[in-house]
Amino acid sequence: MKALYDLAAPAKLNLFLHVVGKRADGYHLLQSVFVLVDWADTLHVEARGDGQLHRHDVLGGDLPADDLCLRAARLLQAETGCSLGADIHLEKRLPAGAGMGGGSSDAATTLLALNRLWDLRLPLERLLALGLKLGADVPFFLGGGPAFVEGIGEILHPIALPGQRFAVLKGPAGLATKDIFSSPLLARSENLAIVAGFPATARTAENLVNGFGRNDLQPAAEGISSEVRDALQQLSEVFGNARMTGSGAAVFARLAGEGEDGKDDQFLATLLKGRPSGWTGRICRSLAQHPLAGWAD
């Protein structure tokens, strides 16, 4: 096998995000539910025989020279002793600094692709351990589907959820995660009762679809970013609900019903009407599983 094309790296949304503690090393402990959505980057990966690794930006942009794709590829080389290299062509569609896990998803898809392209045959458990070295969100994108997430993001409990639709809106600027977690406005959850009963309760899916919990990072983000405040206000006015995902700066609203292409286009136009350059939005549908699920069983 010499190449793999049209590999999706989908985004995620946090249906809720509770900060429940802090480790001795400074990392915050979280509880959240992550869902995949059909807004995605696309990767095309070609094997090289000289061991070199190169990333090529198909759609341009201002990605860092040493991004998570290349770090993932280097780590896989180092851990396996593989002498092959790769050209990684990245079509970057997901907004940066959005709290949607775009870079982590790219890294996960890179690991899955190169594991197959280089014929390494590492099991999922091994890839999950490698993913955690790259970032706390990477294991989720290797895990296959929606999950109740604990720890710093590495403890995954797969759950089944009904299909959902979301309106997503993000301003031109991103948010620095360190600024969110260092803010005096960072909220902490007082009640950890969901640890024992969640996600096994009979009404788990219903509660999540109806807006269970909150995002404890949202007050800090609103204090830093007027764009987050504006997006939350607009989505609340248009759709009746709004919540930030991850550490921001993207905001989403749950949509009722199955939706129609024409009406979804109108929703999107409503989101972006009158916004200055740099704002982006999309009507997304949740994914029952990752497009590459089963690639490392």
C-alpha positions in Angstrom: 0.0 0.0 0.0 1.5 3.3 -1.1 -1.2 5.9 -0.2 -4.5 6.6 1.6 -6.8 9.4 0.4 -9.8 11.3 1.7 -9.3 10.4 5.4 -11.7 12.4 7.7 -10.5 14.0 10.9 -13.9 15.1 12.4 -14.4 17.7 15.1 -16.0 17.1 18.5 -18.4 19.1 20.7 -18.5 18.9 24.5 -22.2 18.5 25.4 -21.2 19.5 28.9 -17.9 20.0 30.6 -17.5 19.9 34.4 -14.2 20.8 36.2 -14.1 18.4 39.1 -10.6 18.8 40.6 -6.9 19.3 39.9 -4.0 16.9 39.8 -0.7 17.5 41.7 0.9 18.3 38.3 -1.5 21.1 37.6 -3.7 19.4 35.1 -7.5 19.9 35.7 -9.7 16.8 36.1 -12.8 16.9 34.0 -16.1 15.1 33.3 -17.6 15.6 29.9 -19.5 14.0 27.1 -17.8 14.3 23.7 -19.6 13.7 20.4 -18.2 13.7 16.9 -19.8 15.9 14.2 -19.6 16.0 10.5 -17.4 19.1 10.2 -14.0 17.7 9.4 -10.5 18.2 8.1 -9.3 15.8 5.4 -6.0 14.1 5.1 -4.2 12.3 2.2 -1.2 10.3 3.2 1.5 8.9 1.0 4.3 6.6 2.1 8.0 7.5 1.5 10.9 5.1 1.5 13.5 7.6 2.8 12.0 8.0 6.3 11.3 11.7 5.9 8.1 13.3 7.1 6.5 16.3 5.4 3.2 18.1 5.8 1.6 19.8 2.8 -1.2 22.3 3.3 -3.8 21.8 0.6 -5.9 24.8 1.4 -3.2 27.1 2.6 -3.7 28.7 6.0 -1.2 29.5 8.8 -0.6 26.2 10.5 2.5 25.9 12.6 5.5 24.3 10.8 5.6 21.5 13.4 2.0 20.6 14.1 0.3 17.6 15.7 0.3 15.6 12.5 4.0 15.6 12.2 4.5 15.1 15.9 2.2 12.1 15.7 4.1 10.6 12.8 7.5 11.2 14.5 6.2 9.5 17.7 5.0 6.5 15.8 8.3 6.2 14.0 10.2 6.4 17.3 8.0 4.0 19.1 8.1 1.3 16.4 11.5 1.8 14.8 9.8 2.2 11.4 12.2 3.4 8.7 9.4 4.6 6.3 8.3 8.2 6.0 5.3 10.0 4.7 3.9 13.0 2.9 0.8 14.2 4.8 -1.5 16.4 2.8 -3.9 18.3 5.1 -7.1 20.0 3.9 -7.7 22.2 7.0 -11.4 23.2 7.3 -11.9 23.2 11.1 -11.3 26.6 12.7 -8.3 26.9 15.1 -8.7 27.7 18.7 -12.3 26.6 18.7 -12.4 23.9 21.4 -13.5 21.4 18.7 -10.3 19.3 18.8 -9.2 19.9 15.3 -5.5 19.4 15.9 -6.0 16.4 18.1 -8.3 14.9 15.5 -5.7 15.4 12.8 -3.2 13.7 15.0 -5.5 10.7 15.6 -6.2 10.3 11.9 -2.5 10.5 11.2 -1.8 7.7 13.7 -4.6 5.5 12.3 -3.5 6.1 8.7 0.2 5.5 9.2 -0.4 2.4 11.4 -2.1 1.0 8.3 0.1 2.5 5.6 3.3 1.4 7.3 1.8 -2.0 8.1 2.6 -1.7 11.8 -0.5 -3.4 13.0 -0.4 -1.8 16.5 -3.6 -2.5 18.5 -5.9 0.3 19.6 -4.6 0.1 23.2 -1.1 0.9 22.0 -2.4 3.8 19.8 -4.4 5.2 22.7 -1.3 5.3 24.9 0.6 7.1 22.1 -2.2 9.5 21.5 -2.2 10.6 25.2 1.4 11.6 24.8 0.3 14.0 22.1 -2.6 15.6 23.9 -5.5 14.8 26.3 -8.1 14.9 23.5 -6.3 12.6 21.0 -7.5 9.2 22.6 -11.1 10.2 22.1 -10.6 10.6 18.4 -9.1 7.1 18.3 -11.9 5.7 20.4 -14.5 5.4 17.7 -17.6 7.2 18.9 -19.4 9.3 21.6 -18.0 8.9 25.1 -18.3 10.0 28.7 -14.9 11.3 29.4 -13.0 11.6 32.7 -9.6 12.3 34.1 -7.8 14.9 31.9 -9.6 13.4 28.9 -8.0 10.0 28.7 -10.6 7.8 30.5 -13.3 7.0 28.0 -16.6 5.3 28.6 -18.4 4.7 25.2 -22.1 5.6 25.2 -24.9 5.5 22.6 -26.7 8.7 21.8 -29.4 9.5 19.3 -28.5 11.6 16.3 -28.5 15.3 16.9 -28.1 18.5 15.0 -26.2 21.6 16.1 -25.6 25.1 14.9 -22.0 26.1 15.5 -20.7 29.7 15.5 -17.1 31.0 16.0 -15.5 34.4 15.8 -12.2 35.2 14.2 -10.1 34.9 17.3 -9.3 31.8 19.2 -8.8 31.3 23.0 -5.7 30.2 24.8 -6.5 27.2 27.0 -4.0 28.4 29.6 -5.8 31.8 29.9 -9.1 30.0 30.5 -7.7 27.7 33.2 -5.9 30.5 35.0 -8.9 32.8 35.1 -10.5 33.5 38.5 -13.8 33.1 36.8 -13.2 29.3 36.3 -16.1 27.5 37.8 -15.8 24.2 39.7 -18.6 21.6 40.0 -19.7 21.0 43.5 -21.6 17.8 43.0 -19.8 14.7 41.7 -22.9 12.4 42.0 -22.8 11.8 38.3 -19.7 9.7 38.7 -21.7 6.8 40.2 -24.8 7.0 38.1 -23.6 8.5 34.8 -23.7 7.3 32.1 -25.6 4.2 33.2 -28.8 6.0 34.2 -31.9 5.1 32.2 -32.4 8.6 31.0 -28.8 9.4 30.1 -29.5 10.0 26.4 -32.6 12.1 27.0 -30.8 14.2 29.6 -27.9 14.9 27.3 -30.1 15.7 24.3 -32.0 18.2 26.5 -28.9 20.0 27.7 -27.6 18.3 30.8 -25.0 20.1 32.8 -23.0 23.2 31.7 -19.5 24.2 30.6 -17.5 25.2 33.6 -15.0 27.0 31.4 -17.6 29.3 29.8 -17.7 32.1 32.4 -13.9 32.5 32.1 -14.2 32.6 28.3 -17.0 35.1 28.4 -14.9 37.3 30.7 -12.0 37.2 28.1 -13.8 37.3 24.8 -16.6 39.5 23.5 -16.9 37.3 20.5 -17.9 34.3 22.7 -20.4 36.5 24.5 -21.9 37.7 21.2 -22.1 34.2 19.8 -23.8 32.9 22.9 -26.3 35.7 22.8 -27.1 35.2 19.1 -27.6 31.5 19.3 -29.7 31.8 22.4 -31.9 34.4 20.6 -32.3 32.3 17.4 -32.4 28.8 18.8 -33.3 29.1 22.5 -30.1 27.6 23.8 -26.3 28.0 23.6 -23.2 26.6 25.1 -19.5 26.9 24.5 -17.6 23.7 23.5 -14.3 22.8 25.2 -12.2 25.7 26.2 -13.7 27.8 23.3 -14.1 29.8 21.3 -16.8 28.0 19.3 -20.3 28.0 20.6 -23.1 25.7 19.7 -26.9 25.3 20.0 -29.0 22.1 19.8 -31.5 22.1 17.0 -34.8 20.3 17.0 -36.0 17.8 14.3 -34.2 16.2 11.4 -33.8 19.4 9.4 -33.8 20.1 5.7 -31.0 21.3 3.5 -32.7 24.5 2.5 -33.7 25.4 6.0 -30.3 24.5 7.3 -28.8 26.9 4.7 -31.2 29.6 6.0 -30.1 28.9 9.6 -26.5 29.3 8.6 -27.2 32.5 6.8 -28.9 33.8 9.9 -25.9 33.0 12.0 -23.5 34.8 9.8 -25.6 37.7 8.6 -23.9 41.1 9.2 -20.8 39.4 10.8 -17.4 40.8 9.8 -14.9 38.8 8.0 -13.4 35.9 9.9 -16.6 34.6 11.5 -17.5 31.0 10.6 -20.5 28.8 11.2 -22.0 25.5 10.2 -25.0 23.3 10.8 -23.6 20.0 12.0 -24.9 16.5 12.5 -23.5 14.2 15.1 -21.7 11.0 14.0 -22.5 7.6 15.6 -18.9 6.6 15.0 -15.6 7.8 13.7 -15.2 7.4 9.9 -12.1 5.3 10.6 -13.6 3.3 13.5 -12.2 -0.3 13.4 -8.9 0.6 11.8 -6.9 -0.6 14.8 -8.9 -3.3 16.6 
